[in-house]
């Protein structure tokens, strides 16, 4: 009995200290923490001293054992409540409370061990006699039935709280919400994510288990979405949503944004860029370089995971996919466009642009002093608008003051300002991605220029508009325009600019230590770390003052390991697809 008495006193002291640390001086929900912890501390003083005495029945003994089972849950609840206020707590206080909680949890487990029937009956034989007498009285009685019901309720609460602690520190279950990881994961797949090695934190704090795990390219990780705000209010809301999500075993989702839409948080993606690298992606191929190797090299491992053409998947897998981003025809057209871009002769392109500008001048009014800066907006030069409105734009160019001058500038400024780009082997903009965008821009200009010249010639010769589409060359140029528009509309999904971008002096910048870059396997249908959630109409090439424009969401960012929750190590649902990702038949 002395051992049990001593450990109960130690537990009482620890509980009192913890309650003192829960005191808050802010007029918000954090005030509730001290009342929760103090109420429990009072109970730990009253119950053991008033109820747990030799000679009493074992009903209080069983109740006391269950009482101490709840102690870790009560104090971690107080921990969360105190940090749910508007101001947060100092790191030192978080650390001290976390250490104290671990000690209290260990002490409560030891008390439960001592209160086991075999050990407690040896310590005090009177309890054994009381237990046997009480058991005979309870069986078959209404009180016995009520106790059984309460025990079932108790078991349910114990299971819920245990799951929460396991989810915070050991592992968690996640449901795949989108098709960004097809074919590795399909919508509604459920995965197990190990968290212990990833440095899990106590809720709403920066205190936790030290980081043990590092990540390599190809790892599938679950991480907090950096696109959303991480202020205290958002973090509290997210934690409560995760709490309900964990309690319901991934069935209940309440984490919504300001518009009431479910947040894409957390995300499941694949590590594609690691610390110390600078990367870019062109034509679906990922390249990287490091401080030790200044030359970019192809990352062949990435090609094993990147899914560009879902039409090639088995019929069984394709039936389970809700959306195939690109048809087989569009995929093949993208390959054709990329080949034409790589083979584009800039010298020949410059000569053709000059020729088109001269020919257009034959069909339009002459102007030498008109201000052409506001003749067309960036929206007019948006690729889709430019091609679909080419007839009206042709008329505007032929009739507007300064139209001839604008067209000449549009067609020729790109090579007149950058004559060095016309040299053999020149990489426009200094890197392959910038070069590719520059060439695409010229390809669009050539098609637009051809159409404008053909249209102006038809107008000049008074050809009826209904006969315009009988011109086979004109039809061919519109087909090329359609293919270019299709490619550029999903260009940011197929390619990635230099990341991190070079500094102001052109020196390489690399992904920092403990930071990673993630993408989804289903590259045409993955809003990942390549993109922001907003689109802007921007120049296709920053090297050309008269560049065509397109809507882009490209805004790559890396993710610090603090936001990584762990690796997606096992898929357990559906049973037919259960197993370790990437080691299974897709």
C-alpha atoms as one frame of an Amber mdcrd trajectory, in Angstrom:
protein
   0.000   0.000   0.000   2.845   2.386   0.690   4.012   2.157  -2.912   0.516
   2.967  -4.235   0.104   5.818  -1.740   3.425   7.383  -2.723   2.747   7.223
  -6.443  -0.717   8.736  -5.938   0.832  11.667  -4.062   3.401  12.164  -6.818
   0.616  12.152  -9.381  -1.314  14.738  -7.361   1.706  17.057  -7.198   2.361
  16.735 -10.920  -1.290  17.444 -11.686  -1.247  20.532  -9.485   1.863  21.858
 -11.253   0.316  21.227 -14.641  -2.854  23.070 -13.572  -0.767  26.036 -12.480
   0.914  26.118 -15.909  -2.518  26.190 -17.546  -3.325  29.599 -16.084  -4.102
  32.109 -18.832  -4.477  35.876 -18.590  -6.291  36.317 -21.903 -10.048  36.742
 -22.101 -10.687  33.913 -24.549 -11.165  30.151 -24.629  -7.692  29.593 -23.158
  -9.156  30.512 -19.731 -11.061  27.219 -19.774  -7.831  25.182 -19.655  -7.086
  25.925 -15.990 -10.634  24.975 -14.948 -10.400  21.634 -16.772  -7.002  20.750
 -15.313  -7.839  22.081 -11.819 -11.087  20.091 -11.706  -9.179  16.942 -12.562
  -6.491  17.711  -9.984  -9.198  18.105  -7.340 -10.628  14.744  -8.333  -7.203
  13.091  -7.990  -7.100  14.384  -4.410 -10.662  13.454  -3.392 -11.227  10.055
  -4.968  -8.107   8.171  -3.858  -8.295   9.501  -0.307 -12.071   9.115   0.190
 -12.911   6.043  -1.858  -9.788   3.951  -2.327  -9.520   2.586   1.234  -9.266
  -1.019   2.412 -12.530  -2.796   3.157 -14.584  -1.016   0.503 -16.040  -2.969
  -2.453 -14.084  -3.259  -5.664 -16.554  -1.126  -7.637 -14.689   2.052  -6.640
 -11.462   0.175  -7.391 -12.579  -0.512 -10.982 -13.785   3.064 -11.274 -10.428
   4.364 -10.077  -8.603   2.284 -12.644 -10.759   3.777 -15.393 -10.390   7.203
 -13.815  -6.643   7.174 -14.315  -7.024   5.876 -17.869  -8.572   9.242 -18.758
  -5.868  11.349 -17.132  -3.596  11.710 -20.231  -6.621  12.653 -22.345  -7.804
  15.298 -19.915  -4.435  17.002 -19.686  -3.732  16.975 -23.402  -7.226  18.446
 -23.853  -6.227  21.238 -21.455  -3.026  21.668 -23.487  -5.055  22.144 -26.681
  -7.632  24.444 -25.065  -4.950  26.732 -23.667  -3.375  27.059 -27.132  -6.682
  27.602 -28.881  -6.776  31.203 -27.740  -5.873  34.194 -29.818  -2.303  34.648
 -28.581  -0.668  31.240 -28.256   1.939  30.270 -25.690   5.721  30.698 -25.441
   7.796  27.801 -26.722   9.388  27.249 -23.295   5.964  26.835 -21.709   4.903
  24.474 -24.498   8.029  22.419 -23.939   7.623  22.257 -20.162   3.935  21.301
 -20.442   4.719  18.626 -23.022   7.433  17.063 -20.844   5.160  17.205 -17.818
   2.346  15.577 -19.801   4.651  12.701 -20.778   5.641  12.188 -17.128   2.014
  12.325 -15.940   1.041   9.820 -18.636   3.774   7.436 -17.465   2.721   7.834
 -13.831  -0.948   7.226 -14.670  -0.019   4.025 -16.537   1.963   2.877 -13.517
  -0.993   3.584 -11.208  -3.224   1.537 -13.488  -0.654  -1.245 -13.312  -0.667
  -1.175  -9.505  -4.474  -1.163  -9.456  -4.606  -4.442 -11.371  -6.679  -7.017
  -9.494  -3.868  -9.507  -8.870  -1.481  -6.898  -7.485  -4.010  -4.904  -5.483
  -5.501  -8.037  -3.880  -2.017  -9.036  -2.727  -1.492  -5.566  -1.278  -4.843
  -5.668   0.519  -6.744  -8.978   0.889  -9.871  -7.106   2.115 -10.433  -5.834
  -1.426 -10.602  -9.383  -2.768 -13.358 -10.340  -0.368 -15.238  -7.167  -1.193
 -14.869  -7.810  -4.914 -16.341 -11.341  -4.672 -19.248 -10.181  -2.537 -19.994
  -7.255  -4.804 -19.896  -9.433  -7.949 -22.558 -11.784  -6.552 -24.858  -8.891
  -5.692 -24.528  -7.186  -9.065 -25.178 -10.114 -11.386 -28.706 -10.058 -12.811
 -29.617  -6.771 -11.178 -30.644  -3.548 -12.906 -27.520  -1.966 -11.499 -25.444
  -4.663 -13.164 -27.049  -3.905 -16.551 -26.427  -0.191 -16.119 -22.781  -0.837
 -15.244 -22.417  -2.980 -18.368 -23.837  -0.153 -20.518 -21.503   2.348 -18.915
 -18.571   0.039 -19.565 -19.466  -0.076 -23.268 -19.654   3.724 -23.370 -16.359
   3.898 -21.526 -14.770   1.514 -24.054 -16.005   3.724 -26.899 -14.534   6.879
 -25.376 -11.283   5.081 -24.626 -11.056   3.924 -28.234 -11.681   7.437 -29.591
  -9.069   9.077 -27.372  -6.561   6.324 -28.038  -7.026   6.718 -31.791  -6.437
  10.462 -31.458  -3.142   9.961 -29.619  -2.051   7.291 -32.095  -2.935   9.620
 -34.988  -0.957  12.493 -33.492   2.238  10.624 -32.671   2.351   7.235 -34.425
   0.323   6.903 -37.612  -2.780   8.263 -39.305  -5.221   7.136 -41.954  -5.930
   9.345 -44.971  -8.401   9.116 -47.798  -7.198  10.136 -51.272  -9.501  13.038
 -52.319  -8.431  13.642 -55.938  -6.857  12.034 -58.977  -3.556  13.905 -58.744
  -1.676  10.680 -57.899  -3.251   8.432 -60.533  -2.370   5.639 -61.204  -0.509
   5.155 -57.900  -3.602   6.178 -55.921  -7.218   6.453 -57.021  -9.958   8.536
 -55.429 -11.246   6.959 -52.189  -8.097   4.886 -51.707  -7.102   4.892 -48.044
  -3.486   4.951 -46.942  -1.554   4.618 -43.700   0.950   7.380 -42.974   3.702
   6.755 -40.433   4.279   9.924 -38.382   6.701   9.088 -35.543   9.867   9.451
 -37.627   8.603  12.685 -39.213   8.830  14.641 -35.968   5.127  14.919 -34.962
   4.246  17.929 -32.831   1.977  18.383 -29.851  -1.222  20.004 -31.140  -0.976
  23.750 -31.861   2.665  23.922 -30.798   6.186  23.468 -32.130   7.131  20.939
 -29.465   7.346  17.324 -30.516   9.441  14.277 -31.261  12.776  15.129 -32.952
  13.025  14.602 -36.709  14.482  11.208 -37.503  13.312  10.656 -41.046  14.743
  12.233 -44.174  13.138  12.063 -47.600  14.496  11.119 -50.974  13.248  11.593
 -54.494  10.346   9.281 -55.239   8.966   9.145 -51.683   5.207   9.686 -51.402
   4.527  12.102 -48.558   1.536  13.676 -46.856   2.018  17.327 -45.941   0.160
  20.452 -44.898  -0.859  22.540 -47.894   1.310  25.721 -47.911  -1.232  27.522
 -50.108  -3.483  28.065 -47.079  -2.970  30.523 -44.255  -1.158  29.191 -41.189
  -2.214  31.881 -38.697  -3.415  30.801 -35.272  -7.117  31.012 -36.088  -6.691
  28.830 -39.164  -4.509  26.351 -37.281  -7.100  25.971 -34.515  -9.851  25.402
 -37.063  -7.697  22.906 -38.930  -6.871  21.002 -35.748 -10.534  20.726 -34.758
 -11.371  19.546 -38.273  -8.586  16.975 -38.087  -9.882  15.931 -34.682 -13.286
  15.104 -36.156 -11.608  13.509 -39.173  -9.551  11.218 -36.934 -12.481  10.355
 -34.659 -14.593   9.347 -37.660 -11.773   7.291 -39.247 -11.616   9.644 -42.297
 -15.415   9.728 -42.810 -16.205  13.253 -41.538 -14.579  16.215 -43.318 -15.222
  19.722 -41.973 -12.044  21.605 -42.910 -13.446  24.328 -45.184 -12.131  27.622
 -46.508 -13.782  31.052 -46.270 -16.109  30.101 -49.149 -17.324  26.938 -47.457
 -15.369  24.696 -49.850 -13.450  21.729 -48.481  -9.761  22.535 -48.238  -7.250
  20.445 -50.152  -5.339  19.925 -46.937  -3.337  17.834 -46.294  -1.928  16.902
 -49.702  -0.503  13.598 -50.917   2.279  14.106 -53.480   5.637  12.713 -54.513
   9.033  14.214 -53.652  10.583  15.354 -56.959  13.161  17.917 -55.845  15.486
  17.551 -52.856  17.723  19.961 -50.899  20.720  21.326 -52.779  19.135  21.080
 -56.241  17.977  23.532 -58.855  15.440  21.977 -61.203  13.347  22.612 -64.277
  11.002  20.471 -66.358  10.735  20.642 -70.125   8.567  18.488 -72.381   7.718
  16.316 -69.400  11.334  15.566 -68.487  12.714  16.710 -65.133  16.283  18.047
 -64.958  18.414  18.964 -61.944  21.820  20.341 -61.066  23.709  20.890 -57.812
  26.570  23.015 -56.537  28.924  20.157 -57.302  27.614  19.647 -60.840  26.701
  22.832 -62.688  25.376  20.953 -65.720  21.703  19.972 -65.714  21.090  16.242
 -65.949  17.898  14.332 -66.668  16.266  12.728 -63.614  15.411   9.323 -65.042
  13.716   8.197 -61.820  10.982  10.800 -62.298   9.960   9.256 -65.616   9.031
   6.052 -63.759   6.339   7.903 -61.793   5.145  10.722 -64.067   1.912   9.795
 -65.857   1.499  11.875 -69.013  -0.805   9.686 -71.093  -3.490   7.926 -69.047
  -4.840   6.425 -72.262  -1.990   3.898 -72.041  -3.229   2.447 -68.739  -5.044
  -0.862 -68.628  -8.787  -0.897 -69.315  -9.401  -2.000 -65.716  -7.566   1.030
 -64.301  -9.024   3.543 -66.782 -12.553   2.486 -65.824 -11.847   3.643 -62.266
 -10.566   7.075 -63.352 -13.165   9.823 -63.491 -11.261  12.176 -65.813  -8.672
  11.557 -68.505  -7.099  15.052 -68.850  -5.898  14.682 -72.432  -7.222  12.490
 -75.205  -4.818  10.359 -77.183  -5.016  12.894 -80.024  -4.160  15.854 -77.781
  -1.215  13.969 -76.286   0.150  13.222 -79.744  -0.413  16.836 -80.832   1.617
  18.030 -77.854   4.529  15.868 -78.984   4.253  17.346 -82.489   4.232  20.914
 -81.129   7.269  20.264 -78.964   9.168  18.758 -81.886   8.340  21.769 -84.088
   9.447  24.134 -81.324  12.780  22.349 -80.905  13.367  22.387 -84.664  12.361
  26.030 -85.165  15.005  27.922 -87.148  15.065  31.399 -85.631  16.922  32.921
 -88.592  14.282  31.652 -91.024  11.557  32.784 -88.603  13.019  36.307 -88.462
  13.154  36.511 -92.262   9.535  35.354 -92.553   8.402  37.884 -89.927  10.066
  40.683 -91.908   8.450  39.438 -95.111   4.965  39.271 -93.523   5.318  42.818
 -92.142   6.324  44.163 -95.545   3.470  42.368 -97.299   0.920  43.618 -94.771
   2.044  47.200 -95.420   0.735  46.833 -98.979  -2.856  46.457 -97.771  -3.122
  49.008 -94.967  -3.127  52.749 -94.411   0.241  54.378 -93.838   1.144  56.082
 -90.557   4.465  57.253 -89.222   3.717  59.168 -86.017   0.763  57.421 -84.385
   1.064  56.234 -80.773   0.669  52.454 -80.884   1.292  51.672 -77.185  -2.394
  51.246 -76.359  -3.604  49.822 -79.628  -4.159  46.331 -78.216  -4.367  45.095
 -74.624  -2.751  42.024 -73.125  -6.180  40.416 -73.198  -6.346  40.984 -76.970
  -3.000  39.196 -77.211  -4.171  36.255 -75.096  -3.446  33.248 -77.322  -7.024
  32.025 -77.600  -8.478  35.513 -78.153  -5.759  36.384 -80.648  -6.514  33.396
 -82.884 -10.282  33.310 -82.460 -10.607  37.095 -83.142  -8.010  37.255 -85.896
 -10.567  38.462 -88.464 -11.617  41.459 -86.336  -8.011  42.139 -85.344  -7.061
  42.197 -89.022  -9.693  44.838 -89.748  -8.512  46.888 -86.756  -4.909  46.707
 -87.936  -5.887  47.754 -91.460  -8.009  50.713 -90.371  -6.543  51.941 -87.068
  -4.056  54.777 -86.984  -0.694  53.108 -86.400  -1.901  49.597 -87.283   0.877
  49.007 -89.801   3.517  50.184 -87.331   2.121  48.014 -84.534   2.111  44.913
 -86.734   5.686  45.568 -87.835   6.782  45.922 -84.189   4.806  42.839 -83.157
   6.433  40.714 -85.840  10.017  41.980 -85.612  10.878  43.392 -82.180  11.742
  39.939 -80.798  14.785  39.519 -83.077  15.733  43.181 -83.466  16.109  43.574
 -79.679  17.821  40.201 -79.302  20.083  39.676 -82.341  22.287  37.317 -80.329
  19.421  34.803 -80.275  19.850  34.254 -84.009  23.296  32.728 -83.561  23.782
  28.966 -83.820  23.361  27.179 -80.500  21.939  30.220 -78.714  19.727  29.469
 -75.695  17.227  32.316 -75.525  16.948  33.652 -71.998  19.856  31.629 -70.661
  17.992  28.421 -69.776  16.072  25.780 -71.777  12.671  26.650 -70.293  12.961
  30.355 -71.218  14.212  29.325 -74.637  11.182  27.053 -75.131   8.735  29.821
 -74.161  10.504  32.275 -76.472  10.215  29.861 -79.395   6.550  29.107 -78.700
   5.884  32.833 -78.700   7.476  33.151 -82.161   5.497  30.156 -83.440   2.295
  31.930 -82.400   3.425  35.165 -84.046   4.175  33.399 -87.324   0.738  31.761
 -87.470  -1.015  34.989 -86.473   1.034  36.984 -88.996   0.210  34.551 -91.809
  -3.495  34.719 -91.017  -3.474  38.538 -90.806  -1.716  38.830 -94.146  -4.067
  36.324 -95.796  -7.106  38.101 -94.330  -5.897  41.559 -95.369  -5.216  40.304
 -98.885  -8.740  38.846 -99.111 -10.231  42.122 -97.830  -8.082  44.204-100.179
  -9.249  42.065-103.118 -12.894  42.297-101.971 -13.317  38.518-101.598 -16.677
  37.657 -99.999 -16.261  36.579 -96.355 -18.207  33.355 -96.946 -15.452  32.256
 -99.345 -12.575  32.853 -96.955 -12.695  29.339 -95.515 -12.231  27.805 -98.944
  -8.554  28.700 -98.821  -6.693  25.455 -97.899  -3.613  27.319 -96.600  -5.807
  29.430 -94.338  -7.513  26.288 -93.017  -4.102  24.746 -92.346  -2.957  27.789
 -90.352  -6.091  27.680 -88.201  -5.396  24.009 -87.466  -1.872  24.922 -86.365
  -3.311  27.783 -84.278  -5.723  25.375 -82.572  -2.890  22.973 -81.790  -0.735
  25.779 -80.379  -3.596  27.042 -78.232  -4.268  23.534 -76.864  -0.621  23.108
 -75.970  -0.161  26.507 -74.355  -3.366  26.119 -72.311  -1.768  23.206 -70.436
   1.868  24.238 -70.853   2.313  24.903 -67.129   1.330  21.299 -66.428   3.846
  19.914 -68.900   6.764  22.215 -68.050   8.341  23.959 -65.068  10.432  27.111
 -65.025  13.868  27.199 -63.419  13.313  26.614 -59.687  14.499  28.198 -57.546
  15.118  30.992 -60.012  18.601  32.459 -60.333  19.521  35.500 -58.294  19.724
  39.040 -59.733  23.272  38.374 -60.969  22.290  35.170 -62.729  23.864  32.844
 -60.173  22.111  29.539 -59.420  19.956  29.261 -56.290  19.244  25.856 -54.799
  16.465  24.271 -52.747  17.397  24.962 -49.082  18.286  22.341 -46.511  15.290
  20.422 -45.103  13.052  21.619 -47.957  11.467  19.568 -50.729   9.590  20.069
 -53.982   6.520  17.904 -54.633   4.410  17.051 -57.665   1.542  14.671 -58.289
   2.091  11.671 -60.555  -0.875  12.634 -62.740   0.926  15.725 -64.013  -1.894
  17.034 -66.243  -4.361  16.841 -63.352  -2.381  17.864 -60.293  -2.538  21.262
 -58.646   0.651  20.866 -56.658   3.769  22.793 -55.663   4.191  24.016 -59.253
   1.117  26.209 -59.055  -0.738  28.860 -57.105  -4.528  28.855 -56.795  -4.818
  32.002 -58.929  -4.279  32.518 -62.634  -2.819  35.635 -64.247  -2.616  36.694
 -67.854   1.138  37.061 -68.413   3.515  37.265 -71.402   4.448  33.905 -72.834
   8.019  35.210 -73.056   9.442  38.016 -70.930  12.142  38.522 -73.569   9.692
  40.018 -76.075   7.947  43.372 -75.365   5.221  42.354 -77.852   4.812  38.813
 -76.559   1.533  36.961 -76.864  -0.010  36.188 -73.458  -1.519  33.206 -71.691
  -3.145  32.472 -68.356  -0.633  31.001 -65.960  -0.787  29.687 -62.404   2.899
  28.792 -62.338   4.358  29.787 -58.950   6.601  26.960 -57.714   7.444  26.669
 -54.047   9.164  24.165 -51.820   7.845  22.672 -48.577   9.809  22.668 -45.344
   9.928  19.361 -43.488   8.019  21.015 -40.605   4.898  20.719 -42.762   5.468
  17.101 -43.782   3.332  14.708 -41.746   4.972  11.507 -42.914   5.294   8.944
 -45.703   2.319   7.214 -47.271   3.653   3.762 -46.530   0.733   1.402 -47.111
  -2.556   1.359 -48.998  -5.114  -0.651 -47.035  -8.296   0.121 -48.973  -9.758
  -1.148 -51.216  -8.610  -4.698 -50.360  -8.060  -5.501 -54.040  -5.397  -2.754
 -54.218  -3.937  -3.175 -50.731  -0.176  -3.105 -50.491   2.899  -0.872 -50.624
   2.631   1.897 -53.258   4.931   1.625 -56.302   5.528  -2.060 -55.631   2.183
  -3.114 -56.974   0.734  -3.628 -60.400  -0.920  -0.379 -61.491
